[in-house]
Amino acid sequence: MRKKIVAGNWKMNTTLNEGVGLAKDVNEALKNVTPKCDVIIAVPFTHLASINAVIDSNRLGLGAENCADHKSGAYTGEVSASMVASTGATYVILGHSERRQYYGETSETLKEKVSLAFENNLTPIFCIGEVLEERENGTYLDVVKKQIEDALFNLSAEDFGKIILAYEPVWAIGTGKTATDDQAEEMHAFIRGVIAKKYGDEVAENTSILYGGSCKPTNAAALFAKPNVDGGLIGGASLDAQSFMGIVTAF
Ligand code: PEP
């Protein structure tokens, strides 16, 4: 059975003190509920070790928002997968559209990052999604298929089975425009079919595919009710413990 997951992506928000406070609030709130999903927060590199020290890892998973595409060495300013793992984090978001758009990440660099994440026992939360023009010109299914094929289809079935996918239509990220439940379901079912064709039904059925893009407590339940939507990757609404918990408890 594939896992249901709600993961927060804090992006470049919160100072260290604010971030530790927010993580503590989420950790505390999780003591009072029995969530029907795994809960993860992906936070800035600078916060990882401090947050790892204050959360209960059985209740709340911890991840980075990126890692380098090289193992180590003369790459000033970069943070490697092994450095991320050394903080206690066990997840890493890779291929977020903001990284692709503003930092020129390609499927080739992402392949390296995925492989380094695995070498360091980090679970990739791998993002895919089309831009508005591709949604409007009807190429969105092909675009997402190609993103998956180009960056992930070099993996063995065993490694592919460890990936969490996040479908994030770029036009819905931070815009307040959510994909409808039916638009999300159409894409998620399509993605599962693409995986099944390459790796077989069992791998496809066991892959968690999260939806991301202006997901809020008010729309999460309807999205999560769709059979192929296995949870959410949450940006803005993860910066407030109460609204993040509103999404966690939408399952
Ligand atoms: C994201 O960036 O991963 C995201 C889903 O952002 P938001 O929820 O703010 O649209």
Residues whose N, C-alpha, C, O or C-beta is under 5 A from the ligand:
A	BS01	PEP	N9 A172 I173 G174 T175 G212 G213 S214 C215 L233 I234 G235 G236 A237
